[in-house]
Amino acid sequence: MNVQEIIVGELETNCYILWDIARSHVLVVDPGAQPEKIIETLDKLGLSPTEIVLTHSHYDHIGAIPALKSRYGILVAIHKSDAPNLESPQANFSALFMENIAFKADKTLVEGDKWQFDKSELSVLYTPGHSEGSISLAAKGLVLSGDTIFKSGIGRTDLPGGNYSQIVKSVKRLLGFRDLTKVYPGHGPRTTIGDERIFLTGL
């Protein structure tokens, strides 16, 4: 599996492009802003996206979707618990940033949904806490953690839909992966499960 990171928007969201050798799956994960930057990267890589996948519904992870859907006509997938938020600028917080982003999810995800990438599978892990429908995406040797785990920290839980006890359970679940598992967070630099296990021992 190939992973390309693009940092977008004022909140420096990590958007990821994932693709397999056959390019049967080209996923754009959390396209939070700057659609032109994402499109330019796709063009440079010679890729045409097949699906947009969201780790959660917050504005800084969805801002580029209307432009990407218009250009590529692709589906947007999100966990079923966060899907309703996409239809409300208040619920997805875009209204707070003086924008009114609203659209329907094309596909809802649940724990265990998968995509086949080369010799491994990319799986949906239900990791609520930062939002009610937060997910992580896991494959052999890597986890895209959304806003559940960052380098030396965890996601905030003080927004509507957040829950501290839930995120602690979700973090502990992710810490069950092997030490060398790479973590691709929703913001900030990459890390590993081993490094975060040391930092988050007190949870």
C-alpha positions as CSV (number, residue, x, y, z in Angstrom):
1,M,0.0,0.0,0.0
2,N,1.2,3.4,-0.9
3,V,0.5,6.4,1.3
4,Q,0.9,10.1,0.3
5,E,0.3,12.8,2.9
6,I,-0.9,16.3,2.0
7,I,-1.2,19.0,4.7
8,V,-4.2,21.2,4.0
9,G,-6.0,24.2,5.5
10,E,-5.5,26.6,8.4
11,L,-5.7,23.8,11.0
12,E,-3.1,21.8,9.0
13,T,-5.2,18.7,8.6
14,N,-3.4,15.6,7.2
15,C,-5.2,14.4,4.1
16,Y,-4.0,11.0,2.9
17,I,-4.1,9.4,-0.5
18,L,-3.9,5.6,-0.4
19,W,-3.5,3.3,-3.4
20,D,-2.7,-0.2,-4.4
21,I,-0.4,-1.3,-7.3
22,A,-3.4,-2.1,-9.5
23,R,-5.0,1.3,-8.6
24,S,-8.3,-0.5,-8.1
25,H,-8.6,1.5,-4.9
26,V,-7.4,5.0,-4.7
27,L,-8.8,6.5,-1.5
28,V,-8.7,10.1,-0.4
29,V,-8.9,10.2,3.4
30,D,-10.0,13.4,5.2
31,P,-9.7,16.0,2.4
32,G,-10.1,19.0,4.8
33,A,-9.4,21.9,2.6
34,Q,-7.5,23.2,-0.5
35,P,-9.0,20.9,-3.1
36,E,-6.7,22.3,-5.8
37,K,-3.7,21.1,-3.8
38,I,-5.2,17.6,-3.5
39,I,-6.1,17.5,-7.2
40,E,-2.6,18.6,-8.1
41,T,-1.1,15.9,-6.0
42,L,-3.4,13.3,-7.6
43,D,-2.4,14.5,-11.1
44,K,1.3,14.3,-10.3
45,L,0.9,10.7,-9.0
46,G,-1.2,9.8,-12.1
47,L,-4.1,8.7,-9.9
48,S,-7.8,9.0,-10.3
49,P,-9.6,8.7,-6.9
50,T,-12.2,6.0,-6.4
51,E,-13.6,7.0,-3.0
52,I,-13.4,9.6,-0.3
53,V,-13.2,8.1,3.3
54,L,-13.7,10.2,6.4
55,T,-12.4,9.4,9.8
56,H,-15.1,11.8,11.2
57,S,-17.4,14.6,10.3
58,H,-15.6,17.8,11.5
59,Y,-15.2,20.7,9.2
60,D,-11.4,20.6,9.0
61,H,-11.6,17.1,7.6
62,I,-14.4,17.6,5.0
63,G,-13.9,21.1,3.5
64,A,-12.6,20.0,0.1
65,I,-15.3,17.4,-0.5
66,P,-17.8,19.4,-2.6
67,A,-15.1,20.4,-5.1
68,L,-13.7,16.8,-5.3
69,K,-17.1,15.3,-5.7
70,S,-17.8,17.8,-8.5
71,R,-14.6,17.0,-10.3
72,Y,-14.5,13.2,-9.9
73,G,-18.0,12.1,-9.1
74,I,-16.9,9.8,-6.4
75,L,-18.6,8.4,-3.3
76,V,-18.1,9.7,0.2
77,A,-18.0,7.1,3.0
78,I,-18.2,7.8,6.8
79,H,-19.2,5.9,9.9
80,K,-23.0,5.7,10.2
81,S,-23.0,7.6,13.5
82,D,-21.3,10.7,12.0
83,A,-23.1,10.6,8.7
84,P,-26.0,12.9,9.7
85,N,-23.5,15.6,10.7
86,L,-22.4,16.0,7.1
87,E,-25.9,17.4,6.3
88,S,-25.7,20.3,8.8
89,P,-23.2,23.2,8.8
90,Q,-23.9,23.5,12.5
91,A,-23.3,19.9,13.3
92,N,-20.1,19.6,11.2
93,F,-18.9,23.0,12.5
94,S,-18.4,24.6,9.1
95,A,-20.9,27.4,10.2
96,L,-18.4,28.4,12.9
97,F,-15.8,29.1,10.1
98,M,-18.3,31.2,8.2
99,E,-18.9,28.5,5.6
100,N,-22.0,26.3,5.0
101,I,-20.9,22.9,3.9
102,A,-23.6,20.4,3.7
103,F,-24.0,17.2,1.7
104,K,-25.1,13.6,2.2
105,A,-22.9,10.6,2.7
106,D,-23.0,8.2,-0.2
107,K,-21.9,5.2,1.9
108,T,-22.0,4.5,5.6
109,L,-19.2,2.4,7.3
110,V,-19.2,0.1,10.3
111,E,-16.6,-1.8,12.2
112,G,-15.0,-4.4,10.0
113,D,-15.6,-2.9,6.6
114,K,-12.6,-3.6,4.3
115,W,-10.8,-2.7,1.1
116,Q,-8.3,-5.0,-0.5
117,F,-4.9,-3.4,-1.0
118,D,-2.3,-5.5,-2.7
119,K,-1.5,-8.3,-0.2
120,S,-3.2,-6.7,2.8
121,E,-6.6,-5.4,3.8
122,L,-7.5,-1.9,5.0
123,S,-10.0,-2.3,7.8
124,V,-12.4,0.1,9.6
125,L,-12.0,0.2,13.3
126,Y,-14.7,2.0,15.3
127,T,-12.8,4.3,17.6
128,P,-15.3,6.8,19.1
129,G,-14.5,9.5,21.5
130,H,-13.4,12.5,19.5
131,S,-16.8,12.3,17.8
132,E,-19.6,9.8,18.1
133,G,-18.7,8.2,14.8
134,S,-14.9,8.4,14.7
135,I,-13.0,5.6,13.0
136,S,-9.5,4.6,12.4
137,L,-8.2,2.7,9.3
138,A,-5.8,-0.2,9.9
139,A,-3.7,-2.3,7.6
140,K,-0.5,-4.4,8.1
141,G,2.0,-2.1,9.8
142,L,0.0,1.1,9.8
143,V,-3.0,2.9,11.3
144,L,-4.6,6.1,10.1
145,S,-5.9,7.3,13.5
146,G,-7.9,10.4,12.6
147,D,-8.1,12.6,15.6
148,T,-8.0,9.7,18.1
149,I,-4.2,9.6,18.6
150,F,-1.6,12.2,17.7
151,K,2.1,12.3,18.4
152,S,2.3,12.7,22.2
153,G,-1.4,13.2,22.6
154,I,-5.0,12.2,22.0
155,G,-8.0,14.0,20.4
156,R,-10.1,16.6,22.2
157,T,-13.5,15.4,23.7
158,D,-15.1,18.7,24.6
159,L,-17.0,19.2,21.3
160,P,-20.5,17.9,20.8
161,G,-20.3,14.1,20.3
162,G,-17.1,13.8,22.2
163,N,-16.7,11.5,25.1
164,Y,-13.5,11.1,27.2
165,S,-14.2,7.6,28.5
166,Q,-14.9,6.4,25.0
167,I,-11.7,7.9,23.5
168,V,-9.6,6.3,26.3
169,K,-11.1,2.9,25.3
170,S,-10.4,3.7,21.6
171,V,-6.8,4.7,22.4
172,K,-6.1,1.6,24.4
173,R,-7.5,-0.4,21.5
174,L,-5.0,1.2,19.1
175,L,-2.2,0.7,21.6
176,G,-2.8,-3.0,21.3
177,F,-1.0,-2.9,17.9
178,R,2.6,-3.8,17.6
179,D,5.2,-1.3,18.6
180,L,6.5,-0.7,15.1
181,T,3.1,0.0,13.7
182,K,3.2,3.4,12.0
183,V,0.6,5.9,13.1
184,Y,-0.7,8.5,10.5
185,P,-2.7,11.0,12.6
186,G,-5.2,13.6,11.5
187,H,-2.9,16.4,12.5
188,G,0.8,16.7,13.2
189,P,3.8,14.3,12.5
190,R,3.7,10.6,12.1
191,T,4.5,8.5,15.1
192,T,4.5,4.8,16.1
193,I,2.4,2.7,18.5
194,G,5.5,2.0,20.6
195,D,6.3,5.6,21.1
196,E,2.7,6.5,22.0
197,R,2.4,3.5,24.3
198,I,5.2,5.1,26.4
199,F,3.6,8.5,26.4
200,L,0.1,7.3,27.1
201,T,0.8,4.8,29.8
202,G,-1.1,6.8,32.4
203,L,-4.5,6.7,30.6
